[in-house]
């Protein structure tokens, strides 16, 4: 079989149905299977999806296992020589799956690949990136310290690591997990996704291992619409429906923890401590500069007190995990 497509569902039946419809409407000449892993949705997802597409392979998890464990369940049963992790909130355009498989087959030296991701309006979306030493780009979202780090990086001539517009087939270090294809043989050699991750950053850490087999590439021609948010928007009950993240909403505490976990696994203890220290230092910096901003600019201040409180609460929520991450303890790093 040419391709196994793995989709993880969590209360996103309509997203999955729309995604599957876009796949089956393509006139593909490759052989493929679709594995849908349900992360204990507790709703009528199975009935809706399997009645519309009885040919899919349905796997039911007994608990909300998260993205990494959910995809690994699909990988375990996958029969294709190529394996594609595909988000439920994607729409496949212009036979992108067959195009990607054919391009990937023509370049056996490549360990994994991604494609140009698009926003619903057709504009380009973050599709992949280069690694930054020590994961220091994790500091960029910090309201005040992040601005300092950004200016220092640009002053030192550091190039933008993220790829939004794939102008030509581009070698990268990691591809966004909304569409990430690799070979089953590569997985067997370098391992599945790390099951310590619940959600976010797991594909970055995985790509850091896959690239030991060979380069990763973003293809220009195949294009896939990524709606963004998907299952995470429902799980965290946020209104955010894109790939961006701040430091103060409910889901960002999981993102912060997962990113710190990723830095610990990929870059080691020292870089983990540097990134963690920066996030802790940001709390008093946030308070100090926000106070000055409020005094000077009043209602036109860039941030507000609610955001400071939200960030502080999020940092407090990761305190129980600081030592386990430091010790690289094996467990599911999930914040409820």
C-alpha positions as CSV (number, residue, x, y, z in Angstrom):
1,X,0.0,0.0,0.0
2,X,1.3,3.5,-0.9
3,X,-0.1,5.5,1.9
4,X,-1.6,5.3,5.4
5,X,-3.5,8.4,6.4
6,X,-3.9,8.9,10.2
7,X,-6.4,11.3,11.6
8,X,-7.0,11.9,15.3
9,X,-10.5,12.9,16.3
10,X,-11.7,14.6,19.4
11,X,-15.3,15.8,19.2
12,X,-14.5,17.0,15.6
13,X,-16.8,14.8,13.6
14,X,-17.7,17.4,11.1
15,X,-14.1,18.4,10.5
16,X,-13.2,14.8,9.9
17,X,-16.1,14.3,7.5
18,X,-15.2,17.4,5.5
19,X,-11.5,16.3,5.4
20,X,-12.4,12.7,4.3
21,X,-14.8,14.1,1.6
22,X,-11.9,16.2,0.2
23,X,-9.7,13.1,0.1
24,X,-12.2,10.7,-1.5
25,X,-13.3,13.3,-4.1
26,X,-9.8,13.3,-5.5
27,X,-9.2,10.8,-8.4
28,X,-6.1,9.2,-6.9
29,X,-4.2,6.4,-8.6
30,X,-2.3,5.5,-5.5
31,X,-3.5,2.9,-3.0
32,X,-4.3,4.2,0.5
33,X,-6.1,3.6,3.7
34,X,-7.5,6.0,6.3
35,X,-7.2,5.3,10.0
36,X,-9.3,7.5,12.3
37,X,-8.3,7.4,16.0
38,X,-11.0,8.7,18.4
39,X,-9.6,10.2,21.6
40,X,-12.5,9.3,23.7
41,X,-14.8,12.0,22.3
42,X,-17.8,10.6,24.2
43,X,-20.2,11.7,21.5
44,X,-21.6,10.3,18.2
45,X,-18.4,10.8,16.2
46,X,-18.1,7.2,15.3
47,X,-21.7,6.9,14.1
48,X,-21.4,10.1,12.0
49,X,-18.0,9.4,10.5
50,X,-18.4,5.6,9.9
51,X,-21.9,5.9,8.4
52,X,-20.6,8.5,5.9
53,X,-17.3,6.6,5.2
54,X,-17.6,3.0,6.2
55,X,-14.3,2.2,4.6
56,X,-12.2,4.0,7.2
57,X,-10.5,2.0,9.9
58,X,-11.8,3.2,13.3
59,X,-9.7,2.9,16.5
60,X,-11.3,3.8,19.8
61,X,-9.1,5.1,22.6
62,X,-10.3,4.4,26.1
63,X,-9.2,7.9,27.3
64,X,-8.1,11.2,25.8
65,X,-4.6,10.2,24.9
66,X,-3.6,13.4,23.1
67,X,-2.0,13.9,19.7
68,X,1.1,11.9,20.1
69,X,-0.4,8.7,21.6
70,X,-3.4,9.0,19.3
71,X,-1.2,9.1,16.2
72,X,0.9,6.3,17.5
73,X,-2.2,4.1,17.8
74,X,-2.8,4.7,14.1
75,X,0.9,4.1,13.2
76,X,0.7,0.7,15.0
77,X,-1.9,-0.6,12.5
78,X,-0.8,1.3,9.4
79,X,0.0,-0.9,6.4
80,X,1.3,1.8,4.0
81,X,5.0,2.2,3.2
82,X,4.3,6.0,3.7
83,X,2.5,7.3,6.8
84,X,0.8,10.7,6.8
85,X,-0.3,12.5,10.0
86,X,-3.2,14.7,8.9
87,X,-5.2,17.0,11.1
88,X,-8.9,16.7,11.2
89,X,-9.3,20.4,10.4
90,X,-7.7,20.1,6.9
91,X,-9.1,20.2,3.4
92,X,-7.0,18.5,0.8
93,X,-6.9,20.4,-2.5
94,X,-6.0,19.5,-6.1
95,X,-5.0,15.9,-5.4
96,X,-2.3,17.0,-3.0
97,X,-1.9,13.6,-1.4
98,X,-1.1,11.8,-4.7
99,X,1.2,14.6,-5.7
100,X,3.1,14.5,-2.3
101,X,3.5,10.7,-2.4
102,X,4.9,10.8,-6.0
103,X,7.3,13.7,-5.1
104,X,8.4,11.9,-1.9
105,X,9.0,8.6,-3.8
106,X,11.2,10.4,-6.2
107,X,13.5,11.6,-3.4
108,X,14.3,8.5,-1.3
109,X,16.9,10.4,0.6
110,X,14.3,12.5,2.3
111,X,13.2,11.4,5.8
112,X,9.9,13.3,5.9
113,X,8.0,16.0,4.1
114,X,5.3,18.6,4.4
115,X,3.4,20.9,2.0
116,X,2.3,24.5,1.7
117,X,-0.5,25.0,4.3
118,X,-3.1,27.6,3.5
119,X,-5.5,29.6,5.6
120,X,-9.2,29.3,4.7
121,X,-8.9,32.5,2.6
122,X,-6.1,31.1,0.5
123,X,-3.3,33.0,2.2
124,X,-0.1,31.2,3.2
125,X,0.2,29.6,6.6
126,X,3.2,28.6,8.7
127,X,4.1,25.3,7.2
128,X,7.5,24.4,8.7
129,X,10.7,25.9,10.2
130,X,14.4,25.7,10.9
131,X,15.6,24.9,14.4
132,X,16.9,27.7,16.6
133,X,19.7,26.9,18.9
134,X,18.5,25.9,22.3
135,X,14.9,26.6,21.3
136,X,15.4,30.2,22.1
137,X,12.6,31.2,19.7
138,X,10.3,30.0,22.5
139,X,11.1,33.3,24.2
140,X,9.7,35.5,21.4
141,X,6.1,35.5,22.5
142,X,7.1,36.9,25.9
143,X,5.6,40.4,26.0
144,X,8.7,42.4,27.0
145,X,11.7,40.1,27.2
146,X,10.6,38.6,23.9
147,X,11.0,42.0,22.2
148,X,14.5,42.3,23.5
149,X,15.4,38.8,22.3
150,X,13.9,39.6,18.9
151,X,16.0,42.8,18.5
152,X,19.2,41.0,19.6
153,X,18.5,38.2,17.1
154,X,17.8,40.6,14.2
155,X,20.9,42.6,15.2
156,X,23.0,39.5,15.0
157,X,21.7,38.7,11.6
158,X,19.6,35.7,12.6
159,X,17.2,34.8,9.8
160,X,13.5,34.1,10.3
161,X,13.2,30.4,11.0
162,X,9.6,30.0,10.1
163,X,8.5,29.2,6.5
164,X,5.2,30.8,5.5
165,X,5.5,31.0,1.7
166,X,7.0,27.9,0.1
167,X,8.4,29.7,-3.0
168,X,10.3,26.5,-4.0
169,X,10.8,23.0,-2.6
170,X,12.6,23.9,0.7
171,X,14.8,21.9,3.1
172,X,13.6,22.5,6.7
173,X,14.2,21.0,10.1
174,X,10.5,20.4,11.0
175,X,7.1,20.4,9.4
176,X,3.9,21.5,11.0
177,X,2.1,18.4,12.2
178,X,-1.1,19.3,10.4
179,X,0.4,17.5,7.4
180,X,3.5,15.5,8.0
181,X,4.5,12.5,5.9
182,X,7.3,10.0,6.5
183,X,8.2,6.4,5.7
184,X,7.1,3.5,7.8
185,X,10.6,2.2,7.6
186,X,12.0,5.5,9.0
187,X,9.5,5.3,11.9
188,X,10.6,1.7,12.7
189,X,14.2,2.9,12.9
190,X,13.9,6.2,14.7
191,X,10.7,5.7,16.7
192,X,7.1,6.9,16.9
193,X,6.1,10.2,18.5
194,X,7.1,10.7,22.1
195,X,4.2,9.8,24.3
196,X,5.2,12.1,27.1
197,X,3.6,14.9,25.0
198,X,-0.2,15.4,25.3
199,X,-0.6,18.2,22.7
200,X,1.7,20.7,21.0
201,X,5.4,20.5,20.1
202,X,5.4,16.7,19.7
203,X,6.0,16.9,15.9
204,X,8.9,19.2,16.4
205,X,10.7,16.8,18.7
206,X,9.8,13.9,16.4
207,X,11.2,15.7,13.4
208,X,14.5,16.2,15.3
209,X,14.8,12.4,15.4
210,X,13.5,11.7,11.9
211,X,16.0,14.1,10.4
212,X,18.8,11.8,11.6
213,X,17.7,9.6,8.7
214,X,17.9,12.4,6.2
215,X,16.6,15.9,5.3
216,X,13.1,17.1,5.6
217,X,11.4,19.0,2.8
218,X,8.5,21.3,2.2
219,X,6.9,20.9,-1.3
220,X,5.7,24.0,-3.1
221,X,3.0,22.5,-5.4
222,X,0.8,20.4,-3.2
223,X,-1.4,22.6,-1.0
224,X,-3.7,21.8,1.9
225,X,-6.1,24.2,3.7
226,X,-5.6,24.1,7.5
227,X,-8.5,25.7,9.3
228,X,-6.6,25.8,12.6
229,X,-7.8,25.2,16.2
230,X,-9.8,22.1,15.4
231,X,-10.0,19.7,18.4
232,X,-7.9,22.0,20.7
233,X,-10.4,24.8,20.3
234,X,-13.2,22.5,21.5
235,X,-11.0,20.9,24.2
236,X,-9.9,24.2,25.7
237,X,-13.1,26.0,25.0
238,X,-11.3,28.9,23.5
239,X,-12.4,31.2,20.7
240,X,-8.9,31.0,19.1
241,X,-9.2,29.2,15.7
242,X,-5.7,29.7,14.3
243,X,-2.2,28.4,14.9
244,X,-1.1,31.4,16.9
245,X,-0.8,31.4,20.7
246,X,-0.6,33.9,23.5
247,X,0.6,33.4,27.1
248,X,-2.6,34.0,29.0
249,X,-5.4,31.9,27.6
250,X,-6.4,28.4,28.8
251,X,-4.6,26.4,26.1
252,X,-1.4,28.4,26.3
253,X,-0.4,26.8,29.6
254,X,-0.3,23.4,27.8
255,X,1.7,25.0,25.0
256,X,4.2,26.5,27.4
257,X,4.7,23.1,29.2
258,X,4.9,21.2,26.0
259,X,7.5,23.6,24.5
260,X,9.6,23.4,27.6
261,X,9.4,19.6,27.5
262,X,10.5,19.7,23.9
263,X,13.5,21.9,24.7
264,X,14.5,19.6,27.5
265,X,14.3,16.5,25.2
266,X,15.9,18.1,22.1
267,X,18.5,20.5,23.5
268,X,19.2,19.2,27.0
269,X,19.0,20.3,30.6
270,X,21.0,23.6,30.3
271,X,18.8,25.1,27.5
272,X,15.7,23.9,29.4
273,X,16.8,25.9,32.5
274,X,17.6,29.0,30.4
275,X,14.2,29.0,28.8
276,X,12.4,28.3,32.1
277,X,14.3,31.1,33.8
278,X,13.3,33.5,31.1
279,X,9.6,32.7,31.5
280,X,9.9,33.1,35.3
281,X,11.7,36.4,35.0
282,X,9.1,37.7,32.6
283,X,6.5,37.8,35.4
284,X,8.1,40.7,37.3
285,X,9.1,42.3,34.0
286,X,5.6,42.1,32.8
287,X,4.3,43.8,36.0
288,X,7.0,46.5,35.9
289,X,6.7,47.6,32.3
290,X,2.9,47.2,32.2
291,X,2.6,49.5,35.2
292,X,4.7,52.1,33.4
293,X,2.8,51.6,30.2
294,X,-0.5,52.1,32.0
295,X,0.7,55.3,33.6
296,X,2.0,56.8,30.4
297,X,-0.5,55.5,27.8
298,X,-3.5,54.6,30.0
299,X,-6.2,52.9,27.9
300,X,-3.8,52.7,24.9
301,X,-1.4,50.4,26.7
302,X,-0.3,47.4,24.6
303,X,-1.3,44.9,27.3
304,X,-3.7,44.8,30.2
305,X,-3.9,43.5,33.8
306,X,-6.0,40.5,32.8
307,X,-3.3,39.3,30.5
308,X,-0.7,39.6,33.3
309,X,-2.9,37.7,35.7
310,X,-3.5,35.0,33.0
311,X,0.2,34.5,32.3
312,X,1.0,34.4,36.0
313,X,-1.7,31.7,36.6
314,X,-0.4,29.7,33.6
315,X,3.1,29.7,35.0
316,X,1.9,28.6,38.4
317,X,0.0,25.7,36.7
318,X,3.3,24.3,35.3
319,X,5.1,24.4,38.7
320,X,4.3,20.8,39.5
321,X,5.9,19.7,36.2
322,X,9.2,21.6,36.5
323,X,11.1,18.9,38.4
324,X,9.7,15.9,36.4
325,X,10.7,17.7,33.1
326,X,14.1,18.5,34.6
327,X,14.6,14.8,35.5
328,X,13.2,13.8,32.1
329,X,10.7,11.6,33.8
330,X,8.5,9.5,31.6
331,X,4.8,10.5,32.0
332,X,2.0,12.2,30.2
333,X,2.5,15.9,30.6
334,X,-1.1,17.0,30.4
335,X,-2.5,20.0,32.2
336,X,-6.2,19.8,32.9
